Amino acid sequence: MTVLRTSNLTKHYGKVKALNGVDIEVRKGEVFGFIGPNGAGKSTTLRILLGILKATKGDAQIFGKDVWHDAVELHKRIAYVPGDVNLWPNLTGGEVIDLFVKMRGGSRTKKREELIHKFQFDPSKKCRSYSKGNRQKVALIAAFSSDADLYILDEPTSGLDPLMERVFQECVMEVKQEGKSVLLSSHILSEVERLCDRVAIIREGKIIETGSLAEMRHLTRTTLNVETKEPMPDLTGHDGVHNVEEKEGAYVFQVDSEKLDEVIAYISSFGVVKIESAPPTLEDLFMRHYEGTGAGGVV
């Protein structure tokens, strides 16, 4: 079942094309990663989905309803966490959490108290005294305390330490197990790789790759660390081999996944003493898409 869908989503600021035909689909019960460098169009897409911006053309629907015309109704079922949280300075963190939850029609629950404990958060302090990380905790606690059906998270762990990032990841997995959907925009590729079922990569306002990590890994390279009985000729010119380094009699290099069988057969003829492989990562895929490109544009 599709929870969120965009079709040919386009946004122009004068002559600048912030988005140019963006198509994404988020299904029920999945965590969908949305990645790209600053200026690629991630935040613009999310603002349109939240009804903050109106698209120049194209279609965007959540739960089958138009994100612009039905924004008020949709927000009752959506929890949103921005990457830079602004709060009322004279209210306490606990008061703001309660306010956000009530705005979605909820009330103070046991879940709120559990999350305050998990995030090691002091809700009694005025918001003016909070660090960036603590402001982020207010938004995260309010979001995960709510009984939302879709969580839209835009750089949600900005300002959090590694321990709190782990707590956030646990929260995401919990809502996924409950059948909720998550759209996660993040620049922390390891976080996306750990949490997401599928990923879309956006560059200069266009989606350039979408799929599960398993489906996308054919585009990446496996790293091999090899020792052989006999010296190998220079591998630099071998088809599918990249970034060859020789370290203390061992060869470290990358191989295009589709050439892996051929390269291993070749190196085995020199008598393999040791071979270690590191599987391709989302970061490998991301960097390969961005090799030799700039990251300019709009957010």
N, C-alpha and C positions, 0 to 999 in steps of 0.2 A: 504493500500500500504506500502510495506517495503522499508525503506530508507537505513538502515544499517543492515547488517547481518554478523555474524561470525559463522563458523562451525568447531568444533574440533580445535580451535586455540591453538597452542602449541608453547612455546618458551623455549629453553634450553640455559643456560649459563654453558657450560661444563657439569658437572653432576647435576647441580642445575636446577630443573624444575620451572621456573618462572610462566609459564602458562601450564595447563594440560587439554586440551580439553574444552576451553571456548566457549560456545554457547550463543550469545545474539542477540536480534532482536529489532530494533527501528523502529517504524511506523511513517508515515507521520502525523504531527500535534500533536505528543505526547511529553511529557517530561519524559525521562527514567532515573531513578536513578541508580547509580552504586556505591555500598557502600561496605566497608570492612576496616579492620584496616590497618595501615601502614605495608607494606610488603606483602599484600595479592595478589598483581598483577594488581591493578587498572591502575597505570601509565604505566606499560609495555603494557597493552592492548591498552591504548590510543595512545601510541607511534607507535604501529603497525598500528593502524587505520589511523594515520596521515602520514604514509609512512616513519617515521624516523627509525624504526626498521623493519627488515624482520623476519617474523615468521619462526620457524623451520619447522613446517608443519601446515596443516589446511588451511582454506579459510576465507578471509575477504573482503567484498564488500560494497561499498557505492554508491548509485544510480546505482547499477548493474555493477559497474566497480571495477576492482581489486585495492586494496588500495596501493599496492607496484608499480605495473607497470603504473598505471594511476594517480599517486600522484599529479603531476603538474596540470593536468586538474581538478582533484577533489578539489584542494585547492581554485579554483575560486568560488566554491559554499559552502565552509566551513569557519566558523569563529571559531577560537580557542583561549581560554584563559587559560594559565597555572596558577599554584598556586604560582609560584615565577617568577615575571616578571623582565627581564633584559632589560634595555633601553640604547640608545646612550647618554652618559652623556652630550655632548655638544649641543644636540638638545633640543628644548623646548617640553613640553608635547603636545602642539598643532601641532607642526611639525611632531612628531611621529605618532599621530592619523591620520593626513592627509596622511602620508607615508603608513601606514597600509591599509587605505581605498583605496588608489590608486593602491596598489599591487593587490587588488582584482578587479581592473577595475572600481572602483567607483570614486566619486568626493565629494567635500565638500557639505553638504546638511543641510537643516533646522534641520534634526534629530540630527546631530552632536551638534548643538548649544543647542538644548533642553536637550540633555544628559549631556553636560558640566554644564548646570544650575542645573539639577536634582542631579548630583553627587557633587555639590558644589566644582567644580574643577577649579583651576587656570591654564590655558593652556600656560601662558606666561613665566613660570619659566623653567629654565634648568632642565633636568631630574636628574642631579647629586644631586639636592637639595631635591628631592622628598622622602618622607617616603615610607615604603612598601605599605601602604594603597593607597597612591597617585599613585604609579607605577601600582598598581592593577586597579585603576580607568582608567588609560590610556588604558590598554588592554580591559577593559569592554566597554568603550566609543567607541573605534575603532571597536570592535566586533559588538555592537548593532547599530552602524552607518552604517554598511555594509548590503547590501541586500543579506544575505546568506540564504541558504536553510537548513543547518544543523549547529547547534552550539555545539561544543565539549568543555565542561567547566570542567577543572580539579582543584578542590578546588578553585573556582573563587572568593569567598568572603574572602579568607585569608588576614588578615590585615585590613579588613573593620570594622567600628563601626556598632552597631545595626541599626542605622538610614540608613546608606548606604546599609546594607544588605537588608533592606526593599525596597529600590529603585531598587536594583538588582532583587529582586523577582518580582517587578512590570514589569521590562523589560522582564523577562522570560515569564510572562503571556501574555504580548503584542505580542511577536513573536509567541507564541503558538496560539493565536487567529488569527494570520495571516496565520496559516497553516504550519508554520515552525516546525522543529523537534529539540529537545534538548537532548543531552546526558550529564547528570550532575553527575560528580564524586564528592562526598562531604563526610566529616566526621561529618557535622552538621545534625544530624538525624531529628531535627525539621524542618529544611529547606527542606530536601528531602520529608518529610511527607506532608508538605504544598504544594509543587510544583509538585510532580511527579505522573504520572498516573500509571506507573508500576515501579517495583524495582527489581534489581538483587543483590544478596548478594554473594560476592566472598570471599573465604577463602583458603589460601595456594594454589593459582593458579587454584582453581576449583569453578564453580558456584554451590552454594549449595541450592539456592532458587530463584525462579523468579516468579513474578506475580503482580497483583494489590494488594494494601493493604487490600482490602476487601477479596481477595482470600487467603491471607497469614495470616489473623488474627485468623484463626482456630488453628494456632500453638502457639498462645499467651495466656496470662492469664489475666482475669479481676480482678481488685482489688475491694474488698467489705469492707465497713465500716458498721458494724451492731451493733445495740443495741437491746437486748431482755428483756422481762419481767422476764423470769426465766433464771438463769445461765445455760450456755451451757457446756456440757462436753468438754474436750480438743479435739479440731478439728484436731490436728496434724496428727493423723493417718487416718483421713477420706480420702477416695479415691478422688484424684483430687484437694486437698487443700494443699497450700504451705505457708510458711513464716507467721505463725500465731503469732499475737501480741495482748495482752490485754491492753487497755488503758482506765483507768477511767470507767470501766464497759462496754466499747465498744470493739468489736473484729474487728481487721483489718487483712485481709488475702487475698491471691491470689487464684483464682480458674481457673483450666483449662476450656477453653470455652465449650468443649464438655460435661463437668460435671456440668455446671451451673444450669440447671433445677433441677438436683438431689440434689445439695447442698442447693439451695434456699428452696426446699420442706422440707429438713431436718431442717434447722434453723427456718422455719416458725412454726414448732411444739412447739417452745419455746416462742412464742408470740413476733412478731417483733414490736419494738417501732419505730425504724428508720433503714433505709437501704439506703446506698449511693453506687453507683458503678462508677468506672473510667474505660473507655474503654481501651483495650490494645493499646499500641503505637508501632511505628516502633522501638523505642529504646528497648522495651520489647522483641520484636522479635529478634532484633540484638543480645542483650545480652544473650538471651536463646541459640542462635546458638553458642555463644562463651564461654558459661559456661565451665570452666575447660580446656580451650584450650589456647595455647600460640598464640602470634601474630607475631612470627618471620617469616622471609622469605625475599623476595625481593619486591621492589616497582614495 
